[in-house]
Amino acid sequence: MTLAGLALAVFILSLVLTVQAESKSAFPEAISSVFAFEEWVNQAEDWMKDHFRWFTRMIAGQIENVLFFVEDFLIDSPWLLILALMVLPALHYGGLPLALLMLISGLFWGGVGMWEQSMQTLALMGLAVILSVVVGVFLGILSSQNDRFESWIRPVLDTMQTMPAFVYLLPAVFFFGIGGPPAIMATMIYALPPVVRLTNLGIRQIPHETMEAARSFGSTRIQILFKVQIPISLPSIMLGINQTIMMALGLVILATFIGAAGLGTEVWRAIYKLKVGWSLEAGLCIVFMAIVLDRLSMAMGRPKAPPPPKNTIPFRLFPQSWDTRRWAFRIECGIGFVWNAVSRMFGRMTGWFAAAVGKATSPFVSEASGERVRDFILRSRFLLGSAVLVALIVAYDVLGPGIGGFPEAFSFSFRKPVDEAVAWLSVNPVFIAFTKGVRAVIFLGLLDPLNTYLTHLPWYFIVIVLGVVSWISVGRNFAIACITLLLFIGACDLWTEAMLTLSSVFVSVIICLVIGLPVGIAAAHSKRLDMSIKPILDAMQTLPSFVYLIPVLMFFGGNIVSAVIATVVYALPPVIRLATLGISQIPPTYTEVASSFGSTSMQTLRKVKLPMALPSIMLGLNQAVMMGLAMQVVTPLIGGVGLGRDVFSALNQANTGYGLAAGIGIVLLAIILDRLSQAWTQKQRRALGL
């Protein structure tokens, strides 16, 4: 019997078992009652509370003092000073484009009335990132110097990266209280893995010849580490810091559920009051923060680019194809003229200042010392200029009339038109019919049958089938691990919830494939469409996951279908991106050969392009599955079910054992699905000779 025939026989048998089942499949109580994982965790937590919580609360107090100091500085300082402190580093590391982006972001935060909330989020995230970087770089260096330590810490990092973000909030609240300190500690643990991994990787990838050359000159191990390994691996370390910043921002927003103030609170309040416009403004503040921090951290890790030639446009605001449009060309030339004029004036002023300092100090120092002073001023002219600008702002605020908070004259809002548009859609009969049709198709056609199928199918049948599939796809060791992980889920009395979670994720991924694959194919064949959807996909990937809940809740109500739709929106970008990438990277010679044999465009797509792009498409589905599982913790806010609802309920009840068991269940499902999808992707790549 072929593999396809065996799969068909197993499917028919599973349908028969499902039809014959009179109720949902339940894991044996004899096992779940003995394996009291929840009780063990809570007992361990109580023991740690009695012996160590005094220490963690002391740490929380110190962190809280530092957090309040940073928050007070950012909020009470003149808005112009804070804006200058953000724009000047962006100008130094990223040039004029990044400086303008930082300026626009800061003006947007204040313009929509969320300056204070943005500063609170920056303070919270800044402390979390600093702690993550300090601890992460230390652990990364330790891993690079000790193979045994690396082999021990690798599975810990794997678990930390796959654990749902909400799970970290449970022990953080227990040990550090509520508010900013537990949010910082939970964020630090959640965002730690990238900087540890990339520090370790960067140091280990240094060529052996470089290390031998350093040893041949008599360098000690410490000297090699600080003078060779760390400087050479700095780009990799900066990339790890960049990823840590992005992960920290994601959890800091969720930390509003444990009392942390900031932009996350604005989003949550908007969800509670069903204000789409409000949530969109807060969400865009988070998007701008994510973009500028991402660009700034990446720019700090790159070598400084040489300045553009004089009398040229320093950067482009618009695509190069817009050069024929006179208005776009004039705007760019105007900005370039002003920027070049300011740069020349600043250079001349610095030169005059250096000459004046040299002339004033010439009677007191030697000519060589004066030359060094002038060189230092010229080398540090940006730093000195920034210090002068900051000093002028502070002096004007202290000695002059004062600057104060963000001016109301710069305020703007688009909440009202967005809310009006949503209100119009919610009563429009055509749109109402559309939403009802979507709910009916998803629930009656996909979700309800799959829920019934998976929850009524005997648990042992699913364990055996997944074990056999794992053996065939990956190998014997993973098959044993897969069976063990599934038995752990069942022993924790979470089998039905796990099946509901799998059902929601599978339906979401199917819909992502149905929508994302045609869009990705179209984008691969249309440069204009690709350029049009790219910023939309960027925004979708940087928005916090629970921002999507508000419009979905408004249009589709609170139910499991809404949870699936929100998951689809969140997990759709990687499917589109990787489908576009896979088809775009196919060499033109393949399609030319197909065309020379008389194939039509559709035949070339179906028989050449899609098979060649299948590994990339499978990778997109893998990412969609992972993002769908991550979304399961958020969707209970609008009626989602499964393991995510258990994690959310545990957070409300402060039941760490229950929440940890459900969170580990999501992690185990993620591990199983990730390994299986990766194995199938590798199989396709080998079949294509890639």
C-alpha positions in Angstrom: 0.0 0.0 0.0 1.3 3.5 -0.9 1.8 6.2 1.7 -1.2 8.1 0.2 -3.4 5.0 0.5 -2.3 4.4 4.1 -3.1 8.1 5.0 -6.6 7.7 3.4 -7.2 4.5 5.4 -6.2 6.2 8.7 -8.4 9.2 7.9 -11.4 6.9 7.2 -10.8 5.0 10.4 -10.6 8.3 12.3 -13.9 9.4 10.9 -15.5 6.1 12.0 -14.1 6.5 15.5 -15.4 10.0 15.7 -18.9 9.1 14.6 -19.1 6.3 17.0 -17.9 8.4 19.9 -20.8 9.5 22.2 -18.9 12.3 23.9 -15.6 14.2 23.9 -12.5 12.1 24.3 -11.1 12.4 27.9 -7.7 11.4 29.1 -7.8 8.7 31.8 -8.5 10.3 35.2 -6.2 7.8 36.9 -3.2 9.4 35.2 -4.2 13.0 35.5 -5.1 12.6 39.2 -1.6 11.2 40.0 0.3 13.6 37.8 -0.6 16.8 39.8 1.7 19.2 37.9 -0.4 22.2 38.8 -0.3 21.4 42.5 3.5 20.7 42.4 4.2 24.1 40.8 2.0 26.0 43.3 3.6 24.2 46.2 7.1 25.1 44.9 5.9 28.7 44.5 4.7 28.8 48.1 8.0 27.4 49.3 9.9 30.1 47.3 7.5 32.7 48.6 8.4 31.8 52.2 12.1 31.8 51.6 12.9 34.2 48.7 10.0 36.7 48.2 11.6 39.1 50.7 14.6 39.2 48.3 12.6 39.7 45.1 10.5 42.4 46.7 13.7 44.2 47.7 14.9 44.0 44.1 11.4 45.2 43.0 11.7 48.2 45.2 15.1 49.2 43.8 13.8 48.8 40.2 10.8 50.8 41.0 12.9 53.7 42.3 15.0 53.7 39.1 11.8 53.4 37.0 10.2 56.4 38.7 13.3 58.5 38.3 13.5 57.8 34.5 9.8 58.3 34.1 9.9 61.6 36.0 12.8 62.8 33.9 11.1 61.9 30.6 7.7 63.3 31.5 8.7 66.4 33.5 11.5 67.5 31.1 10.7 70.0 28.3 9.3 68.1 25.4 11.7 69.8 23.1 14.7 68.5 25.1 13.4 64.9 25.0 12.8 65.3 21.3 16.4 66.6 20.8 17.8 63.7 22.8 16.0 61.3 20.5 16.7 63.0 17.2 20.4 63.8 17.7 21.5 60.1 18.1 19.4 59.2 15.1 21.1 61.9 13.1 24.5 60.7 14.1 24.0 57.0 13.5 21.4 57.0 10.7 21.8 60.3 9.0 19.0 62.7 8.0 16.4 60.1 7.0 16.4 58.4 10.4 16.5 61.8 12.2 13.4 62.9 10.2 11.6 59.6 11.0 12.4 60.0 14.7 11.2 63.6 14.6 7.9 62.6 12.9 7.4 59.8 15.5 7.9 62.1 18.4 5.6 64.7 17.0 3.0 62.0 16.4 3.2 60.8 20.0 2.5 64.3 21.3 0.1 65.2 18.5 -2.4 62.5 19.4 -2.2 63.3 23.1 -0.1 60.3 24.1 3.3 61.9 24.9 3.2 60.9 28.6 2.1 57.4 27.8 4.9 57.1 25.2 7.5 58.2 27.7 6.2 55.7 30.2 6.6 52.9 27.7 10.1 54.1 26.7 11.2 54.2 30.4 9.7 50.7 31.0 11.2 49.2 27.9 14.6 51.0 28.3 15.2 49.6 31.7 14.1 46.1 30.6 16.4 46.2 27.5 19.4 47.4 29.5 19.0 44.6 32.0 18.5 42.1 29.2 21.6 43.3 27.3 23.8 43.2 30.4 22.7 39.7 31.5 22.4 38.4 27.9 25.8 39.5 26.7 27.3 38.0 29.9 25.6 34.7 29.3 26.4 34.8 25.6 30.1 35.3 26.3 30.0 32.5 28.9 28.3 30.2 26.3 31.0 31.0 23.7 33.8 30.1 26.1 32.2 26.9 27.5 30.6 24.2 25.3 29.1 22.4 28.3 27.4 25.6 29.5 26.1 26.2 25.9 24.6 22.7 25.7 22.9 23.3 29.0 21.5 26.7 28.3 20.3 26.0 24.7 17.1 24.1 25.7 16.4 26.8 28.3 16.5 29.5 25.6 14.4 27.4 23.3 11.7 27.1 26.0 11.9 30.8 26.8 11.4 31.8 23.1 8.4 29.5 22.6 6.6 30.1 25.9 3.6 32.5 25.4 4.3 36.0 26.7 1.4 36.0 29.1 2.9 33.1 31.1 5.9 35.2 32.1 3.5 37.7 33.9 2.3 35.0 36.3 5.4 34.4 38.4 6.5 38.1 37.9 3.3 39.2 39.7 3.8 36.6 42.5 7.4 37.6 43.2 7.6 41.3 42.3 4.1 42.6 42.9 2.1 44.6 40.4 3.1 47.6 38.3 6.4 48.4 36.6 8.9 46.1 38.4 7.2 42.8 37.5 6.7 44.1 33.9 10.4 44.9 33.7 11.5 41.5 35.1 9.1 39.5 32.9 10.2 41.5 29.8 13.8 41.0 30.6 13.3 37.2 30.8 11.1 37.1 27.7 13.5 39.3 25.6 16.8 37.7 26.8 17.3 34.8 24.3 18.1 36.7 21.1 21.0 38.6 22.6 22.4 35.5 24.3 22.2 33.5 21.1 23.7 36.1 18.8 26.5 37.0 21.2 27.4 33.4 21.4 27.1 33.0 17.6 29.1 36.1 16.8 32.0 35.1 19.0 32.0 31.5 17.8 32.1 32.6 14.1 35.3 34.5 14.4 37.8 32.8 12.0 40.3 30.4 13.6 43.2 32.2 11.9 42.3 35.5 13.7 42.4 33.7 17.1 45.7 32.0 16.3 47.2 35.4 15.3 46.1 36.9 18.6 47.6 34.0 20.6 50.8 34.2 18.7 51.4 37.7 19.9 51.1 36.5 23.5 47.6 37.8 24.3 45.9 36.3 27.3 42.4 34.8 27.2 40.9 38.0 28.7 42.8 40.2 26.2 41.6 38.1 23.3 38.0 38.3 24.6 37.9 42.1 25.0 40.3 43.2 22.3 39.5 40.7 19.5 36.3 38.6 20.0 33.9 41.2 21.3 34.9 44.0 18.8 34.7 41.6 15.8 31.4 40.1 16.9 29.9 43.5 17.7 27.6 43.6 14.6 26.1 40.2 15.7 25.7 41.5 19.2 23.9 44.6 18.0 21.6 42.4 15.9 20.8 40.5 19.1 20.1 43.8 20.9 17.8 44.8 18.0 15.8 41.6 18.3 15.7 42.0 22.1 14.2 45.5 21.7 11.5 44.3 19.4 10.5 41.4 21.8 10.7 43.7 24.8 8.3 46.2 23.2 5.8 43.4 22.5 5.7 42.2 26.1 5.8 45.7 27.6 2.6 46.5 25.8 1.0 43.3 27.3 2.2 44.2 30.7 -0.7 46.6 31.1 -2.6 43.5 32.5 -0.4 43.6 35.6 -0.7 47.3 36.2 2.1 48.7 34.1 1.3 52.1 32.6 2.0 53.3 29.1 0.7 52.8 25.6 -0.6 49.3 26.3 -3.0 50.8 28.8 -4.4 53.0 26.1 -4.9 50.1 23.8 -6.6 48.0 26.5 -8.9 50.9 27.5 -9.8 51.4 23.8 -10.7 47.6 23.6 -12.8 47.8 26.8 -14.7 50.8 25.4 -14.8 49.5 21.8 -13.2 52.7 20.4 -11.5 51.8 17.2 -10.1 55.3 16.5 -8.6 55.5 19.9 -7.0 52.1 19.6 -5.7 53.0 16.1 -4.0 56.1 17.4 -2.4 54.1 20.3 -1.5 51.3 18.0 0.2 53.7 15.5 2.2 55.2 18.4 3.5 51.7 19.1 4.2 51.1 15.4 6.3 54.3 15.2 8.1 53.4 18.4 8.9 49.9 17.0 10.1 51.3 13.7 12.4 54.0 15.0 13.9 51.8 17.7 14.5 49.0 15.1 16.1 51.4 12.7 18.2 53.2 15.3 19.5 49.9 16.9 20.3 48.6 13.4 22.1 51.8 12.4 24.2 51.7 15.6 25.4 48.2 14.6 26.5 49.2 11.1 29.7 51.1 10.1 29.0 54.8 9.7 28.3 55.6 6.0 30.4 58.3 4.4 28.6 61.6 3.9 27.0 62.2 0.5 28.8 64.5 -2.0 28.2 68.2 -1.6 25.3 69.8 -3.5 23.5 66.5 -3.8 20.2 65.2 -2.4 21.2 63.6 0.9 18.3 61.1 0.7 15.1 60.3 -1.1 11.7 60.8 0.3 10.0 59.3 -2.7 10.7 56.3 -5.1 13.2 57.0 -7.8 10.5 56.5 -10.4 8.9 59.7 -9.1 11.9 61.8 -10.4 9.8 62.8 -13.4 7.2 64.4 -11.1 8.3 68.0 -10.7 6.7 68.5 -7.3 8.4 65.5 -5.7 11.8 66.5 -7.2 11.4 70.1 -5.9 10.6 68.9 -2.4 13.7 66.6 -2.3 15.9 69.4 -3.7 14.6 71.9 -1.2 15.3 69.6 1.7 18.8 68.8 0.2 19.6 72.5 -0.2 18.6 73.4 3.4 20.5 70.4 4.8 23.7 71.1 2.8 23.6 74.8 3.8 23.2 73.9 7.5 26.0 71.4 7.2 28.4 73.9 5.6 27.5 76.6 8.2 28.0 74.1 11.1 31.4 73.0 9.6 32.6 76.6 9.3 31.5 77.5 12.8 33.3 74.4 14.2 36.4 75.4 12.3 36.3 79.0 13.6 35.7 77.6 17.2 38.7 75.3 16.9 40.9 78.1 15.5 39.8 80.4 18.4 40.5 77.8 21.0 43.9 77.1 19.5 44.7 80.8 19.4 43.5 81.4 23.0 45.5 78.4 24.4 48.7 79.0 22.3 50.5 81.0 25.0 49.9 78.2 27.6 50.4 75.0 25.7 52.9 73.7 23.2 52.1 73.8 19.5 51.7 69.9 19.4 49.2 70.1 22.3 47.2 72.8 20.7 47.1 70.8 17.5 45.7 67.8 19.4 43.0 70.1 21.0 42.0 71.4 17.6 41.8 67.9 16.1 39.7 66.7 19.1 37.3 69.6 18.5 37.0 68.8 14.8 36.6 65.1 15.4 34.0 65.7 18.2 32.2 68.6 16.5 28.9 66.7 16.3 29.0 65.8 20.0 30.0 69.4 20.9 27.2 70.8 18.7 24.7 68.5 20.3 25.8 69.5 23.8 25.5 73.2 22.9 22.0 72.6 21.4 20.9 70.7 24.5 22.4 73.4 26.8 20.5 76.1 24.9 17.2 74.3 25.3 17.8 73.8 29.0 18.8 77.4 29.4 15.8 78.7 27.6 13.5 76.5 29.8 15.2 77.5 33.0 16.0 81.2 32.4 13.5 82.0 29.8 9.7 81.7 29.7 9.9 77.9 29.8 8.9 75.2 27.3 6.7 72.9 29.3 4.7 70.0 28.0 3.8 69.2 24.4 2.0 72.2 22.9 -1.7 71.9 22.2 -1.2 73.8 18.9 0.4 70.7 17.4 -2.4 68.4 18.5 -4.5 66.5 16.0 -6.8 63.4 16.0 -8.5 61.1 13.6 -10.5 59.1 16.2 -13.8 60.7 15.2 -13.7 59.9 11.4 -12.5 56.4 12.1 -15.2 55.7 14.7 -17.8 57.2 12.3 -16.6 54.9 9.5 -16.7 51.9 11.8 -20.2 52.9 13.0 -21.4 53.3 9.4 -20.0 49.8 8.5 -21.6 48.2 11.5 -25.1 49.2 10.3 -24.5 48.9 6.6 -26.8 46.0 5.4 -24.3 44.9 2.7 -21.5 44.7 5.2 -23.7 43.0 7.8 -24.6 40.4 5.3 -20.9 39.9 4.4 -19.9 39.4 8.1 -22.7 37.0 8.6 -21.6 35.0 5.6 -18.0 35.0 6.7 -19.0 33.8 10.2 -21.2 31.0 8.7 -18.6 29.8 6.3 -15.8 29.7 9.0 -17.9 28.2 11.8 -20.2 25.8 9.9 -17.8 24.9 7.1 -14.5 24.7 9.0 -14.3 25.3 12.7 -17.3 23.4 14.1 -16.6 20.2 12.1 -12.9 20.3 13.0 -13.6 20.9 16.7 -16.0 18.0 16.8 -13.6 15.8 14.9 -10.6 16.5 17.1 -12.3 16.5 20.4 -14.3 13.3 19.8 -11.4 11.4 18.3 -9.9 9.0 20.9 -6.8 10.5 22.5 -4.7 7.4 22.1 -5.5 7.4 18.3 -4.1 10.9 17.9 -1.0 10.1 20.0 -0.3 7.0 17.9 -0.9 8.7 14.5 1.3 11.7 15.4 4.0 9.4 16.8 4.0 7.4 13.6 4.1 10.6 11.4 6.9 12.0 13.6 8.9 8.8 13.1 8.5 8.8 9.3 9.1 12.6 9.0 11.8 13.3 11.5 13.0 10.1 13.2 12.6 7.7 16.1 13.9 10.0 18.8 11.5 12.8 17.9 8.7 10.3 17.7 9.4 9.3 21.3 9.6 12.9 22.3 6.3 13.7 20.5 4.5 11.0 22.3 5.9 12.1 25.6 4.9 15.7 25.0 1.3 14.7 24.1 1.0 12.5 27.2 2.2 15.4 29.3 -0.6 17.6 27.9 -3.1 14.8 28.6 -1.8 14.2 32.1 -2.3 17.8 33.0 -6.0 17.4 32.1 -5.7 19.8 29.1 -6.4 17.4 26.3 -9.7 18.9 25.1 -8.3 22.4 25.4 -5.3 21.4 23.3 -7.5 19.9 20.6 -9.6 23.2 20.5 -6.3 25.1 20.2 -5.1 22.9 17.3 -8.5 23.3 15.6 -8.4 27.1 15.8 -4.8 27.2 14.5 -5.4 24.8 11.7 -8.5 26.8 10.5 -6.6 30.0 10.7 -3.6 28.7 8.7 -6.0 27.3 6.0 -7.6 30.7 5.6 -4.2 32.4 5.6 -3.1 30.0 2.8 -6.3 30.6 0.8 -5.9 34.4 1.1 -2.1 34.8 1.3 -1.0 32.5 -1.6 -3.0 34.3 -4.4 -1.9 37.7 -3.0 1.8 36.5 -2.8 1.6 35.1 -6.4 0.1 38.4 -7.6 2.7 40.5 -5.8 5.5 38.3 -7.3 4.3 39.1 -10.8 3.5 42.8 -10.1 6.1 45.2 -8.8 3.5 47.9 -8.2 1.4 45.6 -6.1 4.4 44.4 -4.2 5.4 47.9 -3.4 1.8 48.8 -2.4 1.3 46.0 0.1 4.8 46.0 1.6 4.1 49.0 4.0 0.8 47.4 4.9 2.5 44.1 5.8 5.2 46.0 7.8 2.5 47.8 9.8 0.6 44.5 10.4 3.7 42.8 11.7 4.7 45.7 14.1 1.2 46.3 15.5 0.6 44.6 18.9 -1.4 41.5 18.5 -4.4 42.6 20.6 -4.9 45.8 18.5 -6.5 43.5 15.9 -9.1 42.5 18.4 -11.0 45.8 18.4 -12.2 46.0 14.8 -12.8 42.2 14.7 -14.9 42.5 17.9 -16.8 45.5 16.4 -17.6 43.7 13.1 -18.0 40.0 14.1 -18.9 40.1 17.8 -17.3 38.1 20.6 -17.1 34.4 19.7 -14.6 31.7 18.5 -15.0 32.9 14.9 -13.8 36.3 15.8 -10.8 34.7 17.5 -10.0 32.9 14.2 -10.4 36.0 12.2 -8.0 38.0 14.5 -5.5 35.2 14.3 -5.7 35.2 10.4 -5.0 38.9 10.3 -2.1 38.6 12.6 -0.5 35.5 10.9 -1.2 36.5 7.3 2.0 38.6 6.6 4.6 35.8 6.6 2.5 33.7 4.2 2.3 36.6 1.7 5.9 37.6 2.1 7.4 34.1 1.7 5.1 33.2 -1.2 6.2 36.4 -3.0 9.9 35.7 -2.1 9.8 32.0 -3.2 8.3 32.8 -6.6 10.5 36.0 -7.2 13.7 34.1 -6.6 13.1 31.4 -9.3 15.7 31.9 -12.0 14.2 33.3 -15.2 15.8 30.5 -17.2 13.3 28.0 -15.7 10.3 30.0 -16.9 11.9 30.6 -20.3 12.4 26.9 -20.8 8.8 26.3 -19.9 7.6 29.0 -22.3 9.8 27.6 -25.1 7.9 24.3 -24.8 4.6 26.1 -25.3 3.4 26.3 -21.7 0.9 28.9 -20.9 1.4 31.4 -18.0 -1.0 29.3 -15.8 0.8 26.0 -16.7 4.2 27.6 -15.9 2.9 28.8 -12.6 1.3 25.5 -11.6 4.0 23.1 -12.9 7.2 25.1 -12.5 6.9 28.1 -10.2 4.8 26.7 -7.4 6.7 23.5 -7.1 10.0 25.4 -7.0 8.6 27.9 -4.5 7.1 25.2 -2.2 9.9 25.2 0.4 9.5 29.0 0.8 5.7 28.7 1.0 6.0 25.9 3.6 8.3 28.1 5.6 5.6 30.8 5.5 3.0 28.3 6.8 5.4 27.3 9.5 5.7 31.0 10.6 1.9 31.3 10.4 1.4 28.3 12.7 3.8 29.7 15.2 2.2 33.2 15.2 -1.3 31.5 15.4 -0.2 29.6 18.5 1.2 32.9 20.0 -2.1 34.6 19.3 -4.1 32.0 21.2 -3.3 33.7 24.5 -4.8 37.0 23.4 -8.0 35.8 21.6 -9.8 34.8 24.8 -10.5 38.6 25.2 -13.0 38.2 22.3 -14.3 34.7 22.9 -11.3 32.5 22.0 -11.2 29.0 23.6 -8.5 26.4 24.2 -5.2 26.6 26.1 -5.0 30.4 25.7 -8.2 30.8 27.7 -6.7 28.7 30.4 -3.5 30.9 30.5 -5.6 34.0 30.7 -7.9 32.6 33.4 -4.8 31.6 35.4 -3.5 35.2 35.2 -6.8 36.5 36.6 -6.8 33.9 39.4 -3.0 34.2 40.1 -2.8 30.5 39.7 0.8 30.0 38.4 0.6 26.2 38.2 -2.5 26.1 36.1 -1.2 28.9 33.8 2.2 27.3 33.5 0.7 24.0 32.5 -1.4 25.6 29.8 1.5 27.7 28.6 3.7 24.6 28.4 1.0 22.9 26.5 1.1 25.7 23.8 4.9 25.4 23.8 4.7 21.6 23.3 2.2 21.9 20.4 4.5 24.6 18.9 7.5 22.3 19.1 5.7 19.4 17.5 4.2 21.4 14.6 7.4 23.3 14.1 9.6 20.2 13.8 7.1 18.4 11.5 6.7 21.4 9.2 10.4 21.9 9.1 10.9 18.3 8.2 8.4 18.5 5.3 10.1 21.7 4.1 13.5 20.0 4.1 12.1 17.1 2.2 10.8 19.4 -0.5 14.1 21.2 -0.7 16.0 17.9 -1.1 13.5 16.7 -3.8 14.2 19.9 -5.7 18.0 19.6 -5.3 18.2 22.8 -3.2 
